[in-house]
Amino acid sequence: MFKRVLFPSSSTRHVISHLKPTFRSVSFSFSWPLSVVFHRPIYFSRVFAMADDRSTKTTSSPPAAAAESHKHTNRLAAEHSPYLLQHAHNPVDWYPWGEEAFSEARKRDVPIFLSIGYSTCHWCHVMEVESFEDDDVAKLLNDWFVSIKVDREERPDVDKVYMTYVQALYGGGGWPLSAFLSPDLKPLMGGTYFPPEDKYGRPGFKTVLRKVKEAWDTKKDALVQSGTFAIEQLSEALSATARSEKLADGLSEKALQKCAEELADSYDSKYGGFGSAPKFPRPVEIQLMLYHKKKLKEQEMPGEAKEDLSMVVQTLRGMSRGGVHDHVGGGFHRYSVDECWHVPHFEKMLYDQGQLANVYLDVFSITRDTLYSSVSRDILDYLRRDMIGPNGEIFSAEDADSAESESSRKTEGAFYVWTSQEVDDILGEHAPLFKEHYYVKESGNCDLSKMSDPHKEFKGKNVLIERNSTSAIASKLDISVDEYLKILGVCRQKLFDARSKRPRPHLDDKVIVSWNGLVISSFARASKILKAEPKGTEYYFPVNGNHPDEYMEVAEKAAAFIKKHLYNEHTKKLQHSFRNGPSKAPGFLDDYAFLISGLLDLYEYGSSISWLAWAIGLQQIQDELFLDKEGGGYFNTAGEDPSVLLRVKEDHDGAEPSGNSVAIINLVRLGSLVSSGSDNYRRTAERVLAVFEKRLKETAMAVPLMCCGADMLGVPSRKQVVLVGRKLSSDFETMLAAAQASYDPNRTVIHIDPTDAEEMGFWEEHNDKIALMAKSNYNSDKVVALVCRNFTCSPALYDPTALQSVLSK
């Protein structure tokens, strides 16, 4: 019976391979295998539909100005995680994840209530206010359970176990995740958000607690047996192994094509984006379409290539013009609740910023349209302004909720929305122009879709969105477009200054290695790609117009922080995160893979050879810790923590790419850079892909970045650009910018200064052919560029324009 509930389809592997992508802060139906406990099957009805549907949002968060003294203090007060600290003064007797809590549950012989969330999660805040701050609920939890609170960003390994269970059981999931476990950590049942009381036929949290208590007292053995069985089934389903040494011939091309076709079928031709509301900016989809576009162009199919680019362009334009983009402060919110990119869920996540900056940079390098370079600057300047610590560390997230005043309760979006009167008061004579441009209305503007604000929570409020043509309004006002854009920039600056006086959303100042790796990549790449902007390009607030070299400095400082604070020089291992010191959690696959990717970009876009050396070392440790040497593929954890019951080979490229997808591309890149170990890199990548052969065949749309990686591995010979010269010269920087000016994911850039003993020593050890090329082509007066492919190199090039011309062919 339990097997049928847990895995309703015919194959366990089929269920797991078709798990739906999860959304942050979503609610979910609550049912569980009560047929194991009661004589007749009983299923609770759905608590809510998607909690991101505004129709469910009825409760706001607690007041911004909390009292200094606290009635309750629990063990979480000693933790570093911002999310755990938010719950340190609940009446619930919370424990952090660890042996103390497990031992207490065993001693008392009671179930564990596990609550997983993150500090900027709106529905986590709601459940805290409604239930965890309630003395009656706290008494039930304290009397009947051992309650554990986990920050899913600090412990993604723990979250993955119980989220996978909930997804497999019900077909979806989200945060807050609410699960009940046996004292030996086997899942008994789970859900996400629960309202405090029974409503409309839905069970409230108190009802759930009573039912679980009753089941534990009367049918404990059956519950524990079902939990054990669930973990066994999930472990089997998630331990896929390769049946061959590499993918079948032609599969990588078919998977790439299939994924592109399926994305095209889901494309919204009116507003851009793939799929319907809620609309998430899933950068891996953009990456695939751009990669596929380039392949079509190489195959002399310009019409089809243009269609791919058109979908990408409209999507990125729609996002940048919509309310999902913070026009006043820069950066992007998590997603749009409607189909037109207008009303967002207002939290800002670091992993979105890094990936989006990169795809906007990619489209700029293809189109040379400064709209896209400006948006990439907008994102990176937001991070520099608001998300970087004093030592170069880059923080994780900003909350969706904030207070309108110090004495009011927090509500979603309060920091970002405007009344028409506020705009009038702040902007004065320019208010009419600004209001027309950003669709600001007296009644509020969240009326573009029935999904934008169904319960009129933003009545009288405006989420800025660009709906009109800039040139058309400028013409109507009889001013130049440049003058019009300057006025808008001045207006945004004034609104930014006014907004800065409001209570800010909570900042999660945790430093996560994997997310920093994504952003290190975008800052490093921007330092060279943005040098292709035309001279005299104008920048308007919130874009600062910094020299691109400054972005490389940000990337280097972030990488240096990780190496100093989250890397053990003795063991060569990473820790996962930092806040007031390194976290207890070790580095996970994503930390290694994403950081290696960022370090490769640091090197290829002009920084020190030491970053490439570190990347090679981290890849070796990644293979030791996570690689399934018999079955192929990378596990998400090292398997050293007995409290984490599952090791997962993750493949889904969602809001973040999967560690396996990024690892495949890293291996391809490393194999093109160094000759020592090159064959091993390739074999490892082939085996990783072979693990996910069925996924690539059947549901390629779920793994777009893996599709790109598979095709990259199949490219007969990557293009190598080798630059030889003195690195301190301006000519070297110009030539390096030329080498990186065009979009080509199948290009490797190697730069070497023959007068630098450290560099020459590195290349002599790792790729003696590069060292020989450097020695034989060195010219003390010029920078030399060589473009190599299929073991053949072009004649020496000395001019950046000539280099760009060769690379564009």
C-alpha positions, 0 to 999 in steps of 0.5 A, a space after each residue: 500500500 505504501 509503495 503505491 502511495 509513495 510511487 504511484 507510477 509503474 517505475 520508481 525511477 520513472 517517478 524520480 526522473 519526472 519530479 516537477 521543479 520546485 518553487 520557493 515558498 510554495 504550499 502543497 497538498 497534505 496527505 500521507 499513508 494513513 492507510 498504514 495507520 488506520 483501518 481505512 485510507 484517509 487523506 487530508 485535502 489540499 491545504 492550499 494550491 500554490 502558495 505563490 498564488 496571491 489568493 492565499 496570502 492573508 497574513 503579513 509578517 511581524 512588526 519591524 520594530 521588535 522589543 529588545 527583551 524576549 519572553 522566550 529564548 531557545 537553542 537557536 540563539 547560539 546559531 549563526 544562520 540568519 534563518 535559525 536566529 529568526 526563530 531563536 525567540 519562539 516559544 517552540 523549543 527548537 533544536 538545530 540539526 544534530 545529535 543533541 536533538 536526535 538523542 533527545 527524540 530517542 530518549 523520549 521515544 517521540 517523533 521529530 518535527 522538522 521545519 526547513 526554510 530560509 531567511 527570505 522565505 515569505 511563507 516561512 515567515 507566515 507560518 512562524 507568525 501563525 504557528 511557531 509564535 503561538 503558545 498553544 501550538 508551541 505547547 503541542 510541539 514541545 510536549 509531543 515532539 522534538 522540534 528541529 529547525 534547518 536552514 535549507 541554504 546552510 544544509 542543502 543536503 538535509 533539505 534534499 532528503 526530505 524534499 525528495 521524499 515530499 516530491 515523490 509522495 505528492 508530486 511537488 514541494 516547496 518551503 517551508 517544508 514540514 516533515 515528521 520523522 522517526 527518532 532515527 530520521 526516517 520520514 513518516 509524513 510531510 507537507 509544506 505550509 499549514 494554516 494554524 486552524 482547520 478551514 474550508 475542509 483543510 486541516 490546520 497545523 494543530 489538527 495535523 499535530 494531533 493526528 501524528 501524535 495519535 498515529 505514533 501512539 497507536 501504530 508506531 511500528 507501521 509508521 517506522 516501517 513505512 518510513 524505512 521503506 520510503 528511504 530504501 525506495 528513494 535510495 534505489 531510485 536515486 542511485 542511477 548508474 551508467 550502463 555504458 562508458 558513454 552516451 550512444 552515438 548521436 544522442 547529444 545532438 538529439 537531446 539538444 534539438 529536443 530540448 530546444 524544440 520543447 522550449 520553443 513549443 512552450 514559448 510565450 510569443 506575447 510576453 516572452 519567457 518559456 511556460 506560463 505564470 508564475 514566470 521564473 527567469 530560468 537562465 539555463 533555458 536561455 543558455 540552451 537557446 543561445 547555444 542551439 542558435 550558434 549550432 544552427 548558424 554553424 550548420 548554415 541554418 540562419 533562419 532557424 538560428 534567428 528564431 532562437 535568438 528572437 525568443 531569447 531577445 524578447 524574453 530578456 527584454 520583457 524581463 528587463 522592462 517588467 516589474 520583476 526587474 528592480 528599475 530603481 535599485 537594480 537586480 532582479 526579483 525571484 519571479 513574476 506571479 503573472 504572465 507579463 513579468 509585472 508583479 513579482 515575488 520580491 525576494 532577490 537571490 544571489 544565484 539569480 543575479 549571477 546567472 542573469 548577468 551572464 545571459 545578458 552579457 552573452 546576448 550583448 556579445 551576439 547583438 552588440 545592443 547596449 540594452 543588454 550590456 546595460 542590464 548586466 551592469 545594472 545587476 552587477 552594480 546592484 550587487 556591488 552596492 548592496 550585497 558585498 561585505 567589507 572583505 569582498 564576500 558576496 551575500 546570499 539574498 534580500 527578503 521580499 517582506 519589509 515594513 512601510 514604517 518602523 511601527 508597522 507590520 512587514 508586508 511583501 513588496 513594501 520597500 519596492 512599491 509606490 503610490 502615485 502621490 509619492 511619485 508626484 511629491 518626489 519627482 515634481 515637474 518630471 513626475 508626469 513623464 516618469 508616470 507615463 513611462 512606468 505606467 504609474 496610476 492613482 488607483 495602482 497599476 497591478 491590473 495587467 493580468 488577473 493573476 497580478 493582484 487578485 485580492 487587491 493587496 496592492 490597491 493604490 500601489 504601483 510596481 514599476 513597469 515599462 510599457 511604452 516606447 522610449 522613442 515615441 514618448 521622447 518624440 511626443 515631448 519633443 526632446 531627444 531620446 538621450 535627454 529623455 533617458 537622462 531625465 528617467 535616470 535622474 528620477 530613478 536616483 531621486 526615488 532610490 534616495 527616498 526609498 533608502 529612508 524606508 525600512 530595508 528588507 532583511 539581508 541574509 548575509 550568509 556567504 555560500 560558496 556555490 552562489 559566489 561561484 556563479 557571481 564570480 563568473 559573471 563579474 570576471 566575464 563582464 570585465 572583458 565583454 563590456 569593453 566591446 561597448 561603443 566609446 561614449 556609451 551613456 549610463 543612467 542610474 542605477 547603472 554606475 558606468 564603472 570601468 570594466 576592470 573594476 568588475 574583475 577586482 570584485 571577482 578576485 576579492 570574492 574568490 580570495 575570501 573563499 580561499 581564505 575563510 572557506 578552504 582548508 589548505 591542509 585537507 584541500 576541502 571547502 566548507 559550504 558557507 560562512 557567517 561569523 565564521 565557517 559553517 559546520 557543513 562541508 562543501 557539497 558538489 555544487 560548491 565545488 562545481 560552481 566555484 571551479 566554473 567561476 575560477 576557470 572564468 577568472 583565469 580565462 578572462 584575464 586573472 592569475 594562473 593561480 586560480 586555474 591551478 586552484 581549479 585543477 586542485 578542487 576538481 581532484 578533490 571533487 572527484 575524490 569526494 563525490 564521484 561514483 567511481 563504479 557507477 559514474 556521476 557525482 553524488 551531491 554529498 560526500 556521504 560522510 554524515 550518517 544523519 543524511 540518509 540519501 546521496 543524490 545524483 542531481 541532474 535537474 537544471 532549475 533555478 540553479 543548474 545541477 552540479 553534474 551539468 556544471 561539472 561536465 562543462 568544467 571537465 570539458 574546459 579543463 581538458 582543453 586547457 591542460 594536457 596532463 589528465 585531459 583523457 581522464 577528464 574526458 572519460 569522467 565526463 562521458 561516464 557522468 553523461 552515461 548515467 543520465 542517458 535516459 533523462 537526456 532521451 526522455 525529458 531533455 527539457 529538464 536538463 538544458 545545461 546538461 544538453 549543452 554539456 553533452 554537445 560540448 563534449 561531442 565537439 571534435 576539437 574546441 577552439 583554442 586562443 593562445 595569447 603570448 605577451 607581457 600581461 602588464 601592457 595595455 595591448 595585452 588587455 585589448 587583445 584579451 578583450 578581443 579574444 572574448 568579444 564574441 559568443 562561443 561556448 566552445 572556445 578556450 582562451 589561454 594567456 601566458 607571459 613567458 617572462 613570468 617564471 610561475 606561469 611558465 612553470 605551470 604550463 611546463 607541468 600541465 601542458 608543455 605544448 603551450 609552454 613551447 608555443 609561448 617560448 617560440 612566439 614571444 615578441 617583447 614589443 607585441 602581443 601575439 595571438 594564435 587561434 588553434 583547432 584540430 591541432 593546427 594554429 593560424 598564423 600569428 596575429 598582432 591586431 585585435 581587429 584581425 583576431 576578432 575577424 578570425 574568431 567570428 568565422 
